[in-house]
């Protein structure tokens, strides 16, 4: 089942994508409500909607798709060893993979207020190394118990569905910020694209292997030219374990979004820059288009816009370190 949000005739609607049509939810039903109710309930609602559809709905081509959800939070993991190997050189000048990476699946929080939808134009900061990141994102539904300290099996149970994620990245800004041993911050939080819809987890059950890995084929294209491809199962941890780790000493709740981290083998330009020793292929510029394809989910298109002028922030002032006025 595919769940989407869209705009038509100035109205925001959400519902199902069925074939080449979109079918709005009945009154009172929302994506957020279905996430909270859990996957089993959502599938029942969807089955009832499709049984009663009788050709109703609107042509998919006639609506503007939006991000398929408004996440309550976004945790973005870095779960592909091959990505870490390459991108670490281009971001911090050091090669290899830290031993710490292998122990637990690391993530950072990114900005839920700058989520973009399909075909939406990203407005980056002024930078010289704009990049994309090819990821699959887990959409959390109703988790077992209270969503706290989940086991890996319970983490897998909490997965409602999947969408495609493009973590737009200003690599030179990121590299400057991370010298302070924090971040990434402004190198990342200007835009995270999601879409084109949520595909519910039941659609992938036949592909999940005995360890919980999901071998979906992934592909990234810039201006129509393929620059990367990988399998989602090349992650160091299956997705259920990412959910479980995210829940440690806290909670995951319906509507939380967990990025897989960037795929390897050209899942971003930064990895290729690290391996090539130069910024080839070149960084993204205004007018470039990025297409991310994920098997059984679809395609997410994004357009690079021009950077906008922003007020300047002065550098830190020298201070006396006096302890009294």
Secondary structure, DSSP 8 states (H G I E B T S, - for coil): -EEEEEEETTEEEEEEEETTEEEE--TT--HHHHHHH-HHHHHHHHHHHHHHHTT-SEEGGGSEEE-S---SEEEEE---HHHHHHHHHHHHS--S--HHHHHS--EEEE-GGGEE-TT-EE---S-S-EE--EEEEEEE-S-STTSBS--HHHHHHTEEEEEEEEE-EEHHHHHHHHTTT----TTTTT-EEEEEEEEEGGGGTTTB-TTS-B--EEEEEETTEEEEEEEGGGSSS-HHHHHHHHTTTSB--TTEEEE----TTTSSHHHHHHHHTS--S--B-TT-EEEEEETTTEEEEEEE------------------S--
